[in-house]
Amino acid sequence: MYRIFGHYVPKTMFIFGLFEALVLLVSVHLALFIGLQWNYFDLSFQISYANLPLNTIFFICAIQAAMFAMGLYSRDLRDRPRLVAVRIALSLALGLLVLKSMDLLLQVRLLEFNMQLIALACSFIGILSSRLVLYKHTEKVLKHKTVIVGTGEKAQYIERLRRSTDSFGVEIMGYVDISEQKNHFVAEDKTIKLESSLADYIRENEVEEIVVAVDDRRSTITHDELLECKMMGVNIIDVNNYLERQLGKISLDTFQPSSFVYSDGFSQVAKQKYKRVLDVVISSTMLLLSAPIMLLAVLSVLIESKGKGTVLYRQQRVGAHGKTFEILKFRSMTEDAEKDGVAVWAAKNDARVTKVGEFIRKTRVDELPQLFNVLKGEMSFVGPRPERPQIVNDLARDIPFYSLRHHVKPGITGWAQICYPYGASVEDSRQKLQFDLYYLKNYSFFLDLVVLVQTATVILWGKGAR
């Protein structure tokens, strides 16, 4: 994987992004050639060759941003070819909408409309073909041989990873059996019995990476052996960094507190200024653009409740550094949803949710009033989701390191929200904390943009709503 501003990006997705940008570039020029040959263009429209490179860049950026929003560059994309084709078609339609919006905003025709249509048709054929033909071959070529040192519980955690996306870019050769290790949890047929030194095995099998996954560091192979492998150009990482890279989360099952103390990342202070600027700009823009939607939501809630009850739902949540604040949402449940005052997890097909509430929850319209929380500085646009004080106290007691997520402002959306479905239990909260810790560790402007764009995928495909 490539690490861009601290965030791990699978090589396959990175190369697909570059290749598909090339497809879009060729499609624009192919559309220009076809249009000129067959006189498809409006005679009143004169193509400016001087502006064609810039307009082509706009075209590529708009389409690829739409593809990103449709989840085509997500590491967990496992759709069948037919659904991939649907995602590509929707991406191109969304990209065209963005381009036409830019035409209106800039008062300039970036590309002739017929040219855009021809380019989009060529792009669909080119991108779909590359996805169908090159995906498996590219993944095989980019995989590097990896050896896991250890056969205990930590090694077993890696061995149990079954999803294809969990092994992006990795071909695990086996698990090195350490004679001093007492407990063995990895299957015998996947265990490597060293006949000589580790360095000899690495050299003979052209291994490129070693993952140290031993339960007790005192029983591992000597540092001299690892150093010898390191001098051979082999990449050596521990199990925590491996899982962070492959899963996009920090596993609570394998790490020690020292993993946080001596690791890179978790540098928040220097990034707060730009994040606040980004929050103000995005929330202000969103409030202007979503004003008609918010007005419709207000009217819908009032009509359904026959003018009775409140439109806005206010609730105490835990924010940065444990300070509480009052979060704003459009009311999506009945007025007496929690009449006894006890915090209750939202359940699937929750009877307390109204018909209007079900729709605004699914489309995330109920979250729009939180833009005012962002403007006030109580929340950020991207960050861990805020929970109620009572739930936080319970989770902090049951889940280690849970309080770490309160070192940044909570967000409307976040890395955990796009990577994991709605959580309605302690175990769900534990899983989401692992993604929140990844966000805290690898916090950057780039990762914020990734979250913002992929949030569109969650909304458009209805993932995680409850």
C-alpha positions, -999 to 999 in steps of 0.1 A, spaced: 0 0 0 10 36 -5 8 59 25 -4 94 15 -3 120 42 -4 92 68 -35 74 52 -30 40 37 -42 37 1 -42 2 -16 -18 1 -46 -46 -14 -67 -69 15 -61 -41 41 -66 -31 25 -99 -67 22 -110 -72 59 -102 -42 68 -124 -52 45 -152 -88 57 -152 -76 93 -153 -58 83 -184 -89 67 -198 -109 100 -192 -81 120 -209 -82 97 -239 -120 98 -240 -120 137 -242 -96 137 -271 -114 108 -288 -147 127 -284 -130 157 -300 -118 137 -329 -152 120 -335 -171 152 -332 -149 170 -357 -151 142 -381 -188 137 -380 -198 174 -374 -216 167 -341 -207 200 -325 -229 231 -326 -216 253 -354 -219 284 -332 -195 268 -307 -158 273 -314 -136 249 -296 -108 268 -279 -77 246 -282 -59 269 -258 -83 261 -230 -88 224 -239 -61 211 -214 -76 231 -185 -112 220 -194 -100 184 -197 -86 186 -161 -120 199 -149 -136 170 -167 -113 144 -151 -116 158 -116 -154 160 -118 -158 124 -130 -132 109 -106 -147 129 -76 -181 114 -86 -165 79 -88 -150 84 -54 -184 94 -40 -200 63 -55 -175 41 -37 -155 29 -67 -122 36 -49 -133 22 -16 -111 -6 -2 -141 -27 7 -158 -26 -27 -169 -62 -35 -197 -56 -60 -204 -79 -88 -197 -67 -124 -233 -56 -129 -233 -34 -98 -199 -20 -107 -214 -10 -141 -243 7 -123 -219 26 -100 -198 37 -130 -229 49 -149 -242 68 -119 -207 83 -114 -207 96 -150 -242 110 -146 -232 128 -114 -200 140 -130 -220 155 -159 -243 172 -133 -212 187 -116 -198 199 -150 -231 216 -159 -232 232 -125 -197 246 -130 -208 259 -164 -236 279 -146 -214 291 -118 -185 301 -139 -207 314 -168 -183 295 -192 -189 265 -213 -161 242 -203 -167 216 -230 -194 214 -257 -223 193 -245 -222 168 -274 -185 165 -268 -192 157 -231 -217 130 -240 -194 113 -264 -165 115 -239 -188 100 -212 -198 71 -235 -161 64 -243 -153 67 -206 -180 42 -196 -166 16 -220 -130 22 -211 -135 23 -173 -158 -8 -172 -134 -28 -194 -104 -19 -172 -124 -29 -141 -134 -63 -156 -101 -72 -172 -74 -57 -151 -86 -59 -115 -76 -95 -108 -44 -93 -128 -33 -60 -112 -39 -73 -77 -18 -104 -84 11 -85 -99 12 -59 -70 12 -85 -42 44 -89 -23 55 -120 -4 51 -117 33 61 -139 62 45 -138 96 69 -144 125 48 -162 153 21 -188 156 3 -175 187 -29 -155 192 -17 -124 174 -6 -145 144 -40 -163 145 -57 -129 143 -40 -123 109 -47 -159 98 -85 -154 105 -87 -124 81 -108 -138 53 -120 -109 32 -101 -103 -1 -98 -66 8 -80 -75 41 -51 -89 21 -47 -61 -5 -12 -63 -19 -1 -92 3 7 -128 -3 13 -146 30 38 -173 26 33 -188 60 38 -184 98 73 -190 112 72 -214 141 93 -201 170 105 -231 191 104 -211 223 67 -201 218 45 -223 240 10 -218 225 4 -224 188 -29 -213 173 -21 -214 136 -29 -245 115 0 -269 110 -2 -267 72 4 -230 73 34 -231 97 69 -227 84 96 -249 101 129 -232 96 157 -256 86 184 -229 88 182 -192 96 153 -169 89 176 -148 66 183 -179 44 145 -186 41 139 -150 32 166 -150 6 156 -184 -10 119 -175 -13 124 -138 -23 103 -126 7 98 -88 7 81 -82 41 82 -97 76 54 -91 101 64 -97 138 33 -111 155 46 -128 186 27 -128 219 58 -124 240 86 -104 225 111 -121 249 106 -154 230 110 -141 195 140 -147 172 170 -126 179 172 -90 168 204 -100 149 184 -122 126 158 -94 120 186 -69 115 202 -92 89 169 -94 70 165 -56 73 200 -51 57 188 -73 28 161 -47 20 132 -66 36 105 -44 52 99 -54 88 68 -42 107 49 -54 138 14 -68 138 -2 -36 149 11 -16 120 2 -44 96 -34 -45 108 -37 -8 107 -24 -7 71 -46 -36 59 -78 -29 78 -78 9 81 -83 6 119 -62 1 151 -69 -33 165 -77 -33 202 -70 -71 203 -33 -70 195 -16 -38 207 0 -27 239 -2 9 253 34 14 242 21 11 206 5 45 210 32 61 231 61 54 206 42 55 174 40 83 149 8 102 145 -16 116 171 -3 151 165 -35 171 167 -25 206 178 -8 218 146 -38 208 125 -66 225 145 -64 258 127 -69 246 92 -96 222 104 -115 251 120 -113 271 87 -125 240 68 -154 235 92 -166 271 89 -163 271 51 -181 238 46 -208 244 72 -216 279 59 -218 266 23 -239 236 33 -263 258 53 -269 279 22 -273 250 -2 -294 229 22 -318 257 33 -347 246 10 -342 209 21 -342 220 58 -374 240 52 -391 210 36 -380 189 66 -395 214 90 -428 214 72 -429 176 69 -423 171 107 -450 197 115 -475 182 91 -470 146 104 -473 158 140 -503 180 131 -484 211 144 -478 195 178 -445 189 194 -411 202 186 -393 202 152 -358 203 166 -346 176 189 -320 187 215 -299 163 235 -268 165 257 -237 149 241 -201 146 251 -177 167 231 -140 175 230 -121 169 263 -153 155 279 -173 188 278 -210 184 271 -230 204 246 -265 204 232 -267 187 198 -294 197 173 -313 173 150 -346 173 133 -370 152 154 -373 117 138 -390 99 168 -422 104 187 -422 130 215 -422 104 242 -394 82 228 -375 83 260 -401 95 285 -384 77 314 -351 95 307 -331 64 302 -307 63 272 -317 36 247 -299 24 216 -318 29 183 -328 -5 170 -335 -17 135 -371 -10 126 -374 10 158 -411 15 165 -404 50 180 -393 63 146 -420 82 126 -426 78 89 -410 112 81 -383 104 106 -375 71 88 -369 90 56 -349 119 70 -327 94 89 -320 73 58 -311 104 38 -292 120 68 -314 151 65 -320 149 103 -283 157 108 -284 190 89 -291 212 120 -258 200 134 -242 225 109 -251 251 135 -231 231 161 -202 231 137 -204 269 132 -205 274 170 -173 253 174 -189 226 194 -185 200 166 -163 195 136 -175 184 102 -153 153 104 -147 134 137 -159 107 160 -197 107 165 -207 122 199 -225 100 224 -247 107 253 -230 111 288 -247 80 302 -237 58 273 -201 73 273 -197 64 310 -209 28 303 -187 24 273 -156 39 290 -160 13 317 -163 -16 293 -140 -6 264 -103 2 270 -90 35 256 -125 47 248 -119 82 263 -91 88 237 -118 96 211 -127 128 231 -93 144 224 -108 159 192 -141 175 185 -169 151 175 -181 152 139 -212 150 118 -195 123 98 -163 104 104 -140 75 94 -159 51 116 -192 61 100 -181 53 65 -163 21 74 -187 5 98 -225 4 99 -247 19 126 -236 7 161 -263 -3 186 -243 -24 211 -211 -23 232 -194 -46 206 -204 -22 178 -190 7 198 -158 -13 203 -154 -19 166 -161 18 157 -136 29 183 -109 11 164 -117 32 133 -119 64 154 -84 57 168 -71 52 132 -86 86 124 -69 102 154 -36 87 146 -36 95 109 -55 128 111 -48 150 80 -65 173 56 -63 145 30 -81 120 52 -108 146 60 -114 150 22 -116 112 18 -142 110 46 -162 139 31 -163 124 -4 -170 88 8 -198 101 31 -217 107 -2 -214 69 -8 -230 62 26 -259 85 19 -265 75 -17 -264 38 -10 -282 40 23 -254 24 44 -257 24 81 -289 44 85 -311 35 114 
